[in-house]
Amino acid sequence: MGSNISWRDLADMIFSVIRTAGLVDVLDVLVLSYIVYVIMKLVRETRAGQLVKGILLLVIVYIAAQFLEMKAISYIMAEMLNIGIIAIIILFQPELRRTLEKAGYTKLGLRFGSGTGNESSIWSKPIEAICDACVELSATSTGALIVVERQTKLGEQIENGTILNATPSKELFGNIFYNKTPLHDGAAIMRNGKILAAACFLPKPQKEEFINKRLGSRHRAAIGMSENSDAIVIVVSEETGSISVAENGVLKSGFTRENLQKLLVDRLITETTETTIHKVARKLPFIRPRTQKEGQNGKNQK
């Protein structure tokens, strides 16, 4: 009987909480659930998993010491747990940094208000130069690594290279990546349609041990750069001459001039110009900008 009453009371408490929950409470639970999901994903996909197991072991030891009234061990465990948050931040610093960086260049964060309106004039000719250069370098199996900066600034990588700030051309790319020049060993980084720097060294990929062993240093550097930023990284293989593109940590190979040009136009012109605000406005007729023809029809009706 007592057991039935307790279960009934528990059920009444649950339904009472559900009935009195408001919109803010639901939002609170959803945000908390998402934070827990992100933490679990971070722990599962990185070396943090082993560290978390160690922390759980310390918590179990502390609970056991408290239960057995072992004062010395309880005191030591309590002090260790008191500084546990700081220790976690220090130990997980690389993972936390990458997570925050990824949050900064999500699609919503990148597109919201990012368009300047003149992306076509900035990138049209540079895209042609990139495609022409890649095709020519591919034909001669000359290795190349071109990083196109987008929203995430690459100042750290630019600082370790040689500043050029030059207008891109097929000939200039050919000179940069010619294997007997000082600038060929590294990446050329582009910003706002210019070759800002060359001979730049890029970060290693997060999980290098899982990458195909046949991929060379350029392809690995491309993957690492695309993992740490929203940049588009173009690679020309020195061994096979194939053109590859790394984006969001994923490397895709077998690009032709047409495919490469389409991708660069989509990423650098179309996506940047058509921001999230524009997309929403286009779907709402009452705030959609009227075309010239619509405006003329409206005047005629008046």
Beta strands, then each sheet from edge to edge (+ up, - down):
strand 1: 144-148
strand 2: 162-166
strand 3: 187-191
strand 4: 194-200
strand 5: 232-236
strand 6: 243-247
strand 7: 250-252
sheet 1: 2+ 4- 3+ 1+ 5- 6+ 7-
end
